Amino acid sequence: MNKTTDFQQFEKLDEEQLAVPKHKLHGWTHFAGLYAAEHVAATEFVIGATFVALGAKTMDIILGLLIGNILAVLSWSLITSPIAVETRLSLYTYLNKIAGDSMSKLYNWANILIFTVISAAMVTVSSTAVRFAFGIPAQLDWYPTNLWFVLIVILVGVFVVFVAIYGFKAVSDFSGICAPWLFTMFSCGAIVLLPALSLDVLGVTLPSAWSDFVEIGNQSIWTGVNSEGSPGIGLVEVIGFGWAANTITHFGLIDMALLRFAKKKSYGLATSTGMLFGHYIAWIAAGIMGAGTAVIIGKSIVELDPGDVAFYALGWSGFVIVIVAGWTTAITNLYRAGLAAQAVYSSQSRRTTTTIVGIAMVVVACFPFVFSQILPLLTYAGLLVVPVGAIVFAEHQLFPKIGYTRYWSKFQEYKNSSPAVLSWILGLVFGFGLNALDVMSFYYLFIPTWFFTLLVYTFLAGRSGANKAYPEGEKKEEAYNKAVAQYHKKLEEEEPETKQDTSFFSLSLKITAYAALGLSLFLALKTLIESPTEAAYISNRELFYQIGFACTLLYFVTAYWAMLRRKALNNK
C-alpha cells in the first residue's frame, strides 16, 4: 500500500479516531484553564451543603479536602496523563484498539449515558438561576411544572451544544475566559458572607483569630452533626470524598480525551487548578456562602438551591456564576459524550454525534430529578468505569513489563476479546458486592476494585494469548504508526502559523479584564475588613453587589473581545 493510499485511508477517518498530531498539542495553561473552569461548577454549591448535611467538622474539612484533592491530582498525573500522552488517543478509541468493537461499544454506551445525564444536570442547575431571576417557581417535582422553566432549559442547553460541537479548542477558549472569574467570584462570595456568620456566632463582624474562624465553622457550618442529629463523617471519609469525586476521569481514564492534547506527561499536574483551587476552595467557600445565606434568610442550608445562595453571596453576579459554572462543566462533559458516541458510530463525525447527544441532554435536563440525584450518579458512575480503567492500565503499562504483548487481541483479529468484557463484569460484581456487604467506606471502593480487575484481566488475557509473541502483527502496527506520523507531518506543513496578538489595544483589554476582577476582590475584602457594625456591613455588601456586577460585565466583554481579536489575527 503506497503513501497516497495510506493518506486517503486517514482522510476518510474523523480526526478523533487518530492520534493527536504534534502541531495540535497544547501547553499547560490550556489545561490549567480547562480544569479550573470545569471543576468550579454549579454543583459546588450542592456539595458545599452536602458536607454540612453529612456532619463533617471544620478541621476535617480543611485538612481532609486538601489531602483528598492532592491524591486526585496525583492520580491524574501518574495514571491518566502518561497513557494519554504516550498513545495520543481518547480512551474510547484506545479501548477499541485493545478489546475490539464488542467491549468498546458496550463501554461507550455507558459513557454516553453517564455524561449526557451529568451535562443535563449542569444545564438544569444553570436554569435554576435564571428561574430565580424571573420569579419562576422552584421545580421540586421529578417532572417540570412550568412551561417557562422548560423554555429556559432549552435556551441554556442550545448554548452548551453550540460550544461543544466545535471541539476541544472551543471548550478550552470558553473555559479559559471563565476560569479566572469563577475563582474570583467563589472567593468573593465567601469573603462577603463571612461577616454575617461572624455576627451570628461571635457578635462581631470580623473574626480576630484563626480560632474564631474555626469556632464559626464548628457552630454554624461544619458542626460535626448530620441532618438527622447524629455524629457525622470524619477525616477519613472527607479524604475519600475528595479523592473519589473524580474517579471516573482519573482512575477511570476518561480524561485521556483531554490530556492526549498535552505536550508533556507532567501537564497532568495542571489538574491542580481544578482540585486545589477549584474543588478545595470552592467547596469550602460554598459551605460558607450557604451558611451565610441561611443566616440571612432564616432557612437551613440544606433547604437552599444554588440560585438562593448565589444571589445573597454575589448579587446579580451570583446568577451569572451559577449559569457559567453550569455551562463550563456541561460543555466539557457533553464533549466527552460526543466522543463516546462518535466511537460507537465511527461513520459519523464527532460534531454530528455531539449534536444528537446534545438534543437528548436538553430533553433530560427538563426533568429536575436529574439534578437532585447528581451526587449518587457521580459516585456510582465512578465505580462503574474504574474496572475499565484498570484493564487499559494493565494492557498499556503492565503487559510490556511482564513480557506480555500489548494489543494481543487485535493481533488475533479480536477472535478472543472476552477477557476484557469478563474482567469488567467481575470487577463490577466485586466492587458493588463490597458495597452491598458494607465492608469499607464507599468512597474507597474504587481502590480494591481497580486492583482486583487489573489482576483478573492480566490472568485471563495471559490464558487467552497475551503471553505470546506476535511479530507480524507488531510489524504491521509499527508500519501503521509510521504512516500516521507521515500523514500528520503533511497536515502540519499545511497548517497556518499561529500568530500572537501583541497589540497595545489587546493588551489594554486584558489589563482591563483583570483589573475588573481585582476591583471585585478589593470590594469583597473591604466588606469583610471595613465593616465595624452591622449597618456598615450591609452598606458595604450592597456596594459590592452593585459594582461587582458591573465588574463582571466589564470582565466578560473585555476578555471576550481580546479573544476575538486574537482569533481574527490568526484567521487572516
ABEGO torsion letter per residue (X at the ends): XBAAAAAAAAAABBAAABBBBAAABBBAAAAAAAAAAAABBAAAAAAAAAAAAAGBBAAAAAAAAAAAAAAAAAAAAAAAAAAAAAAGBBAAAAAAAAAEAAAAAAAAAAAAAAAAAAAAAAAAAAAAAAAAAAGBBBBABABBABAAAAAAAAAAAAAAAAAAAAEAAAAAAAAAAAAAAAAAAAAAAAAAAAAAAAAAAAGBABBABAAAAAAAAAAABBAGBBAAGBBBBBAAAAAAAAAAAAAAAAAAGAAAAAAAABABAAAAAAAAAAAAABAAAAAAAAAAAAAAAAAAAGBBAAABBAAAAAAAAAEAAAAAAAAAAAAAAAAAAAAAAAAAAAAABAABBAAAAAAAAAAAAAAAAABAAAAAAAAAAAAAAAAAAAAAAAAAAAAAAAAAAAGBBBGAAAAAGGABAAAAAAAAAAAAAAAAAAAAAGABBAAAAAAAAAAAAAAAAAAAAAAAGAABBBAAAAAAAAAAAAAAAAAAAAAAAABBBBBBBABAAAAAAAAAAAAAAAAAAAAAAAAAAABABAAAAAAAAAAAAAAAAAAAAAAAAAAAAAAAAAAAAAAX
